[in-house]
Amino acid sequence: MTPGGPMKDCEYSQISTHSSSSPMESPHKKKKKATSKRKWEVFPGRNKFFCNGRIMMARQTGVFYLTLVLILVTSGLFFAFDCPYLSDQITPAIPAVGAILFFFVLGTLLRTSFSDPGVLPRATPDEAADLERQIGNTEEMANGSSSGGYRPPPRTKEVLINGQTVKLKYCFTCKIFRPPRASHCSLCDNCVERFDHHCPWVGNCVGKRNYRFFYMFILSLSFLTVFIFAFVITHVILRSQQTGFLNALKDSPASVLEAVVCFFSVWSIVGLSGFHTYLISSNQTTNEDIKGSWSNKRGKENFNPYSYGNIFTNCCSALCGPLSPSLIDRRGFIQPDTPQPVTPSNGITMYGATQSQSNMGTEVRLTR
């Protein structure tokens, strides 16, 4: 133990003799002055925060508001102009079912848009330097050399998951090796766990923590769109039997507008729901499917190591498993001894803390 070693564990705060506060100052005022910033206020990613960090969205939210307006206007016109006639002529259950679908769609949309999709915290400067040092030492040992010029850290690791080799890429923005299935979103500037895609229609990334709500949103929206379209057509047909087709269109222009909106949107919404149903049943992400990560074209031995081999089990894993807690603690206070955001040489801001990169529970070997 080096001299003065025990003293390193002890830290003392300096006492200012020039403080303007009186000795009798109330503790509430002192606490108010010493209040630290919350972590969301200095969050390095390109995100918007509302309600003191409780709501987290991407910066580009214009398309999200368009989605919200289309749902509210179309559903509002349906309830105002179609439901009274349908309830009187057919059954009062029609507006009741429509209201259930509407509130479910709205709830899942807001849950998807306002939540943390699974952002991975960035490494602090000390953690990043330590990780690069570990990688450099491992590479030197692998090459049988203990001296020589500086070599940049390798960009990938390989881990073995259920007998399948998976590459982990080093993120030069977040200074971490991304876990399996994670990817860096260029729009939000965050690494997202089990990254699926960035969806401008919900104004957020879709990842591990909000994918189930995104799927329930598009699935319920498909049902709502088909429901409104079917009963709008029913409304027009019933009116045309009484007053004629042209008069029915003149008497219910709102129904015509709803039918047009639903007709042009139902195909993409239903198609998207079917595509994600396929992804869930095979335990894939959109990112993996587009890249063809588990395609047979890459070789006969290439297979999806995350699939349970059963459609029902895959669906339960994606939709019914426990929801992971947020890793970024965006509403937490910045402690005085917490490393502050710094700007490295490439102009990228870093903040936060990472989980240990070496305790991933998988076999790891470096690749050049």
Secondary structure, DSSP 4 states (H G I P E B T S, - for coil): --TTHHHHT---PPPPTT--S-TT--HHHHHHHTPPPBGGGG--SSEEEETTTTEEEES--HHHHHHHHHHHHHHHHIIIIIHHHHHHHT-THHHHHHHHHHHHHHHHHHHHHSS---BPPPPPHHHHHHHHHHHHHHHHHHHT-S-SS--PPPSEEEEEETTEEEEEEEETTTTEEPPTT-EEETTTTEEETT--EEETTTTEEE-TTTHHHHHHHHHHHHHHHHHHHHHHHHHHHHHHHHH-HHHHHHH-HHHHHHHHHHHHHHHHHHHHHHHHHHHHHHT--HHHHHHTTT-GGG-TT---TT--S-HHHHHHHHHTSPPPPPSS-TTSBPPTTSPPPB--TTS--B-S----TT-SSSEEEE--
